[in-house]
Amino acid sequence: MRKFDPFIVGIIISLVVIVLGGVVFAYKSGGKPIQTYTVENPDRPKVELSGDRVDLGEMKVSDVKTSDFMMKNVGTKLLQINNISTSCDCTFAQVTIDDKTSPRFTMHQNPEWTGEVEPGKEAKITVIYEPARMPVKGRVERSVHIKTNDPQKPDIALTITATVN
């Protein structure tokens, strides 16, 4: 019976694991391809925000407060939004487009999710603040970060403030 060199067997197993890992990573990290545009291109998506800052006022640590931000595509091409994250694990964001609601986003991005807003349509970004998850008192400021394919606004920050008692 023929014996196999353990070193060669180890190399073969390592190569198989690396190749399979690469295939799984390529499949999982897909998401939808993001269409890119230049600022000079008049035929592109354009973000118009209803505002980018809201004061939630006074609240108790046990309270939960939300605020909605509207993002309209006033351009002529599909607006894509993705890589949504928040500044703290006590803050969440959800996107609603055409009555479809995204997963709940927190500090950790979800690169597999992409929202698409047709020209003339809007997306509602709901920011949820739950101070009990990371209890603090006093004046706080939290933010939601969103990537878009609008070349003039590729990175959007929405900010909420509150006074926690």
Backbone as CSV, one residue per row, in Angstrom:
resi,resn,N_x,N_y,N_z,CA_x,CA_y,CA_z,C_x,C_y,C_z
1,MET,0.833,-1.172,0.000,0.000,0.000,0.000,0.880,1.239,0.000
2,ARG,0.464,2.237,-0.757,1.253,3.451,-0.939,0.939,4.450,0.168
3,LYS,1.973,5.061,0.751,1.795,6.059,1.800,1.824,7.451,1.183
4,PHE,1.018,8.336,1.769,0.979,9.724,1.306,1.837,10.578,2.225
5,ASP,2.558,11.485,1.610,3.380,12.416,2.373,2.443,13.385,3.110
6,PRO,2.498,13.469,4.442,1.597,14.349,5.200,1.742,15.821,4.800
7,PHE,2.926,16.221,4.404,3.149,17.609,3.984,2.348,17.912,2.720
8,ILE,2.380,17.030,1.743,1.644,17.203,0.484,0.136,17.167,0.755
9,VAL,-0.313,16.245,1.586,-1.743,16.160,1.931,-2.188,17.466,2.593
10,GLY,-1.355,18.004,3.483,-1.675,19.277,4.152,-1.796,20.418,3.157
11,ILE,-0.906,20.460,2.187,-0.955,21.512,1.160,-2.234,21.375,0.335
12,ILE,-2.581,20.174,-0.064,-3.790,19.949,-0.873,-5.035,20.364,-0.091
13,ILE,-5.117,19.975,1.162,-6.279,20.343,1.993,-6.347,21.865,2.157
14,SER,-5.209,22.505,2.390,-5.183,23.966,2.529,-5.660,24.655,1.259
15,LEU,-5.220,24.187,0.104,-5.649,24.784,-1.162,-7.152,24.617,-1.380
16,VAL,-7.677,23.454,-1.054,-9.119,23.220,-1.198,-9.900,24.182,-0.297
17,VAL,-9.460,24.335,0.955,-10.137,25.247,1.891,-10.068,26.683,1.386
18,ILE,-8.932,27.118,0.889,-8.771,28.484,0.381,-9.675,28.724,-0.828
19,VAL,-9.705,27.804,-1.756,-10.539,27.954,-2.957,-12.017,27.976,-2.575
20,LEU,-12.453,27.053,-1.725,-13.854,27.037,-1.299,-14.214,28.303,-0.531
21,GLY,-13.324,28.768,0.319,-13.564,30.016,1.056,-13.710,31.201,0.117
22,GLY,-12.882,31.267,-0.901,-12.970,32.344,-1.892,-14.284,32.320,-2.647
23,VAL,-14.736,31.127,-3.016,-16.012,30.993,-3.733,-17.168,31.444,-2.834
24,VAL,-17.176,30.996,-1.579,-18.239,31.386,-0.649,-18.208,32.890,-0.415
25,PHE,-17.033,33.481,-0.208,-16.915,34.923,0.020,-17.414,35.700,-1.192
26,ALA,-17.037,35.300,-2.377,-17.474,35.990,-3.598,-18.985,35.905,-3.750
27,TYR,-19.565,34.780,-3.405,-21.011,34.612,-3.519,-21.742,35.445,-2.467
28,LYS,-21.265,35.412,-1.206,-21.928,36.088,-0.097,-21.791,37.594,-0.159
29,SER,-20.663,38.138,-0.596,-20.446,39.573,-0.535,-21.005,40.282,-1.756
30,GLY,-21.781,39.562,-2.540,-22.323,40.113,-3.769,-23.116,41.371,-3.616
31,GLY,-24.335,41.291,-3.094,-25.197,42.454,-3.122,-25.458,42.829,-4.569
32,LYS,-26.182,43.894,-4.759,-26.434,44.355,-6.121,-25.277,45.238,-6.567
33,PRO,-24.883,45.155,-7.828,-23.816,46.042,-8.289,-24.296,47.495,-8.243
34,ILE,-23.427,48.370,-7.798,-23.756,49.782,-7.685,-23.353,50.495,-8.970
35,GLN,-24.309,51.170,-9.587,-24.050,51.951,-10.798,-23.400,53.268,-10.377
36,THR,-22.300,53.627,-11.025,-21.613,54.872,-10.680,-21.815,55.924,-11.759
37,TYR,-21.745,57.185,-11.323,-21.919,58.335,-12.208,-20.899,59.393,-11.836
38,THR,-20.674,60.345,-12.742,-19.808,61.478,-12.443,-20.677,62.690,-12.165
39,VAL,-20.115,63.667,-11.469,-20.834,64.899,-11.159,-21.210,65.630,-12.447
40,GLU,-20.360,65.524,-13.466,-20.602,66.214,-14.729,-21.763,65.614,-15.520
41,ASN,-22.115,64.381,-15.232,-23.176,63.693,-15.962,-24.538,64.243,-15.511
42,PRO,-25.280,64.934,-16.396,-26.589,65.465,-15.986,-27.638,64.363,-15.832
43,ASP,-27.405,63.213,-16.427,-28.330,62.087,-16.386,-27.860,61.118,-15.293
44,ARG,-28.262,61.411,-14.045,-27.784,60.642,-12.899,-28.779,60.765,-11.751
45,PRO,-28.622,59.953,-10.701,-29.475,60.116,-9.517,-29.042,61.358,-8.734
46,LYS,-29.992,61.978,-8.059,-29.688,63.145,-7.217,-30.508,63.034,-5.936
47,VAL,-29.815,63.099,-4.802,-30.462,63.001,-3.499,-30.936,64.372,-3.049
48,GLU,-32.170,64.406,-2.572,-32.708,65.593,-1.905,-33.240,65.122,-0.559
49,LEU,-32.699,65.686,0.526,-33.100,65.289,1.883,-34.098,66.276,2.464
50,SER,-35.031,65.753,3.257,-35.983,66.616,3.964,-35.274,67.364,5.096
51,GLY,-34.146,66.899,5.482,-33.325,67.463,6.554,-32.316,66.407,6.959
52,ASP,-31.312,66.809,7.732,-30.316,65.822,8.147,-30.050,65.838,9.646
53,ARG,-30.888,66.597,10.403,-30.690,66.697,11.852,-32.042,66.887,12.533
54,VAL,-32.265,66.108,13.618,-33.500,66.216,14.391,-33.157,66.147,15.877
55,ASP,-33.800,67.006,16.666,-33.667,66.950,18.121,-34.881,66.204,18.662
56,LEU,-34.648,65.078,19.322,-35.723,64.273,19.890,-36.231,64.826,21.219
57,GLY,-35.567,65.852,21.727,-36.000,66.460,22.981,-35.552,65.677,24.193
58,GLU,-36.311,65.850,25.289,-35.981,65.151,26.525,-36.610,63.766,26.529
59,MET,-35.889,62.814,27.113,-36.402,61.453,27.199,-35.767,60.730,28.379
60,LYS,-36.434,59.686,28.848,-35.903,58.835,29.914,-35.043,57.749,29.282
61,VAL,-34.177,57.159,30.080,-33.334,56.069,29.590,-34.200,54.928,29.062
62,SER,-35.355,54.711,29.657,-36.228,53.609,29.248,-37.075,53.925,28.011
63,ASP,-37.074,55.160,27.558,-37.869,55.548,26.380,-37.234,55.055,25.092
64,VAL,-38.071,54.958,24.071,-37.619,54.707,22.702,-38.250,55.789,21.844
65,LYS,-37.435,56.500,21.087,-37.959,57.546,20.208,-37.470,57.305,18.788
66,THR,-38.295,57.733,17.832,-37.942,57.578,16.419,-38.107,58.912,15.700
67,SER,-37.441,59.016,14.582,-37.600,60.169,13.704,-37.437,59.690,12.269
68,ASP,-38.259,60.238,11.383,-38.201,59.865,9.969,-37.521,60.959,9.151
69,PHE,-36.632,60.537,8.286,-35.976,61.421,7.328,-36.408,60.961,5.935
70,MET,-36.755,61.890,5.085,-37.161,61.543,3.725,-36.003,61.825,2.762
71,MET,-35.750,60.867,1.891,-34.703,60.988,0.879,-35.375,60.808,-0.482
72,LYS,-35.387,61.867,-1.287,-36.037,61.815,-2.586,-34.993,61.770,-3.690
73,ASN,-35.280,60.992,-4.722,-34.425,60.944,-5.908,-34.986,61.946,-6.913
74,VAL,-34.359,63.119,-7.004,-34.806,64.148,-7.947,-34.014,64.081,-9.255
75,GLY,-33.236,63.025,-9.422,-32.461,62.826,-10.651,-33.246,62.026,-11.671
76,THR,-32.540,61.594,-12.713,-33.174,60.862,-13.810,-32.790,59.391,-13.865
77,LYS,-31.893,58.958,-12.995,-31.460,57.557,-12.945,-31.746,56.967,-11.566
78,LEU,-31.711,55.660,-11.474,-31.981,54.925,-10.245,-30.992,55.317,-9.143
79,LEU,-31.517,55.708,-7.982,-30.695,56.015,-6.814,-30.529,54.734,-6.012
80,GLN,-29.283,54.378,-5.720,-29.002,53.193,-4.922,-28.417,53.634,-3.587
81,ILE,-28.944,53.051,-2.505,-28.426,53.344,-1.170,-28.007,52.026,-0.532
82,ASN,-26.877,52.071,0.186,-26.345,50.845,0.786,-25.371,51.175,1.912
83,ASN,-24.756,50.135,2.460,-23.760,50.257,3.532,-24.230,51.190,4.642
84,ILE,-25.401,50.925,5.163,-25.981,51.752,6.211,-25.454,51.271,7.561
85,SER,-25.017,52.216,8.376,-24.539,51.888,9.715,-24.863,53.042,10.653
86,THR,-24.809,52.763,11.955,-25.076,53.789,12.955,-23.846,53.992,13.828
87,SER,-23.865,55.065,14.597,-22.706,55.400,15.416,-22.674,54.668,16.752
88,CYS,-23.754,53.952,17.082,-23.831,53.305,18.394,-24.789,52.127,18.319
89,ASP,-24.596,51.127,19.150,-25.512,49.980,19.185,-26.846,50.307,19.854
90,CYS,-27.020,51.551,20.282,-28.300,51.993,20.841,-29.145,52.696,19.779
91,THR,-28.615,52.802,18.583,-29.283,53.514,17.493,-29.451,52.565,16.318
92,PHE,-30.638,52.615,15.712,-30.950,51.737,14.590,-31.510,52.564,13.449
93,ALA,-31.445,52.004,12.249,-32.040,52.650,11.081,-32.749,51.589,10.252
94,GLN,-33.880,51.991,9.689,-34.607,51.140,8.744,-35.037,52.006,7.581
95,VAL,-34.994,51.415,6.390,-35.353,52.135,5.175,-36.640,51.535,4.620
96,THR,-37.568,52.409,4.255,-38.808,51.966,3.624,-38.884,52.593,2.239
97,ILE,-39.004,51.727,1.233,-39.140,52.153,-0.157,-40.329,51.406,-0.735
98,ASP,-41.317,52.138,-1.232,-42.514,51.514,-1.828,-43.128,50.457,-0.906
99,ASP,-43.330,50.778,0.344,-43.947,49.888,1.341,-43.124,48.638,1.657
100,LYS,-41.868,48.596,1.244,-40.970,47.491,1.594,-39.945,48.028,2.583
101,THR,-39.835,47.340,3.723,-38.938,47.804,4.779,-37.693,46.933,4.835
102,SER,-36.565,47.591,4.970,-35.266,46.918,5.042,-35.096,46.224,6.382
103,PRO,-34.012,45.454,6.512,-33.644,44.963,7.846,-33.317,46.164,8.732
104,ARG,-33.194,45.923,10.010,-32.818,46.968,10.961,-31.295,47.044,11.002
105,PHE,-30.754,48.223,10.718,-29.297,48.402,10.678,-28.806,48.990,11.991
106,THR,-27.594,48.622,12.364,-26.950,49.167,13.555,-25.497,49.501,13.214
107,MET,-24.607,49.428,14.186,-23.213,49.813,13.947,-22.533,48.997,12.858
108,HIS,-22.998,47.800,12.664,-22.340,46.904,11.718,-23.067,46.952,10.381
109,GLN,-22.343,47.345,9.337,-22.937,47.480,8.004,-23.461,46.148,7.491
110,ASN,-24.426,46.241,6.599,-24.934,45.066,5.894,-24.680,45.312,4.407
111,PRO,-23.486,44.960,3.902,-23.155,45.266,2.508,-23.989,44.494,1.498
112,GLU,-24.726,43.485,1.955,-25.535,42.708,1.016,-26.849,43.402,0.683
113,TRP,-27.280,44.383,1.489,-28.549,45.054,1.253,-28.322,46.319,0.434
114,THR,-29.120,46.484,-0.606,-29.107,47.710,-1.410,-30.547,48.126,-1.649
115,GLY,-30.836,49.392,-1.363,-32.154,49.945,-1.639,-32.115,50.721,-2.942
116,GLU,-33.198,50.669,-3.685,-33.253,51.361,-4.980,-34.462,52.280,-5.014
117,VAL,-34.203,53.557,-5.315,-35.243,54.572,-5.359,-35.342,55.077,-6.796
118,GLU,-36.489,54.844,-7.395,-36.720,55.284,-8.775,-36.731,56.811,-8.849
119,PRO,-36.440,57.388,-10.013,-36.532,58.846,-10.173,-37.933,59.343,-9.777
120,GLY,-37.950,60.427,-9.002,-39.207,61.009,-8.558,-39.796,60.352,-7.313
121,LYS,-39.226,59.254,-6.845,-39.742,58.524,-5.671,-38.917,58.866,-4.428
122,GLU,-39.436,58.423,-3.262,-38.783,58.698,-1.993,-38.504,57.429,-1.205
123,ALA,-37.514,57.542,-0.342,-37.227,56.515,0.655,-37.374,57.179,2.010
124,LYS,-37.975,56.453,2.951,-38.099,56.952,4.322,-37.051,56.233,5.159
125,ILE,-36.197,57.007,5.814,-35.207,56.430,6.708,-35.684,56.707,8.127
126,THR,-36.020,55.655,8.847,-36.472,55.778,10.228,-35.285,55.526,11.144
127,VAL,-35.001,56.502,11.993,-33.922,56.373,12.972,-34.573,56.103,14.328
128,ILE,-34.118,55.048,14.986,-34.667,54.620,16.269,-33.572,54.748,17.326
129,TYR,-33.886,55.479,18.412,-32.918,55.641,19.493,-33.463,54.963,20.750
130,GLU,-32.685,54.008,21.298,-33.044,53.256,22.493,-31.926,53.403,23.525
131,PRO,-31.951,54.468,24.342,-30.846,54.704,25.273,-30.597,53.589,26.279
132,ALA,-31.608,52.783,26.596,-31.425,51.706,27.581,-30.387,50.682,27.109
133,ARG,-30.165,50.574,25.831,-29.190,49.602,25.314,-27.751,49.992,25.663
134,MET,-27.482,51.265,25.775,-26.161,51.787,26.147,-26.419,52.980,27.063
135,PRO,-26.823,52.728,28.305,-27.317,53.811,29.166,-26.316,54.945,29.376
136,VAL,-26.780,56.133,29.020,-26.042,57.375,29.282,-27.076,58.413,29.691
137,LYS,-26.601,59.444,30.346,-27.486,60.554,30.706,-26.856,61.838,30.212
138,GLY,-27.731,62.799,29.971,-27.260,64.089,29.488,-27.526,64.239,27.998
139,ARG,-26.844,65.181,27.409,-27.017,65.483,25.986,-26.268,64.435,25.153
140,VAL,-26.950,63.826,24.190,-26.321,62.825,23.320,-26.549,63.193,21.856
141,GLU,-25.640,62.726,21.033,-25.753,62.891,19.584,-25.400,61.558,18.939
142,ARG,-26.275,61.069,18.084,-26.072,59.800,17.393,-26.287,60.035,15.907
143,SER,-25.680,59.181,15.079,-25.815,59.381,13.636,-25.998,58.076,12.880
144,VAL,-26.562,58.231,11.694,-26.741,57.132,10.747,-25.944,57.513,9.506
145,HIS,-25.164,56.576,9.004,-24.329,56.829,7.816,-24.839,55.975,6.658
146,ILE,-24.994,56.615,5.503,-25.559,55.952,4.326,-24.689,56.270,3.119
147,LYS,-24.394,55.253,2.329,-23.689,55.439,1.056,-24.727,55.506,-0.055
148,THR,-24.486,56.364,-1.058,-25.383,56.450,-2.214,-24.550,56.480,-3.492
149,ASN,-25.225,56.324,-4.620,-24.525,56.441,-5.906,-24.737,57.818,-6.533
150,ASP,-25.189,58.800,-5.739,-25.228,60.195,-6.178,-23.813,60.741,-6.005
151,PRO,-23.121,61.099,-7.094,-21.729,61.529,-6.961,-21.559,62.818,-6.157
152,GLN,-22.626,63.617,-6.009,-22.520,64.827,-5.200,-22.774,64.544,-3.723
153,LYS,-23.434,63.431,-3.429,-23.711,63.050,-2.037,-23.472,61.550,-1.847
154,PRO,-22.212,61.119,-1.990,-21.929,59.682,-1.853,-22.010,59.191,-0.405
155,ASP,-21.809,60.104,0.552,-21.858,59.756,1.971,-22.809,60.709,2.671
156,ILE,-23.858,60.155,3.261,-24.846,60.977,3.949,-24.827,60.617,5.424
157,ALA,-24.877,61.640,6.268,-24.980,61.441,7.718,-26.271,62.102,8.186
158,LEU,-27.095,61.312,8.864,-28.312,61.819,9.489,-28.069,61.819,10.989
159,THR,-28.375,62.919,11.654,-28.031,63.068,13.069,-29.271,63.296,13.922
160,ILE,-29.314,62.606,15.047,-30.345,62.851,16.051,-29.643,63.288,17.334
161,THR,-30.297,64.156,18.075,-29.811,64.556,19.380,-30.942,64.368,20.372
162,ALA,-30.594,64.249,21.646,-31.596,64.104,22.696,-30.941,64.447,24.030
163,THR,-31.779,64.748,24.991,-31.319,64.930,26.375,-31.936,63.789,27.177
164,VAL,-31.077,62.899,27.663,-31.539,61.706,28.377,-31.473,61.986,29.877
165,ASN,-32.625,61.801,30.549,-32.713,62.037,32.013,-32.670,60.725,32.761
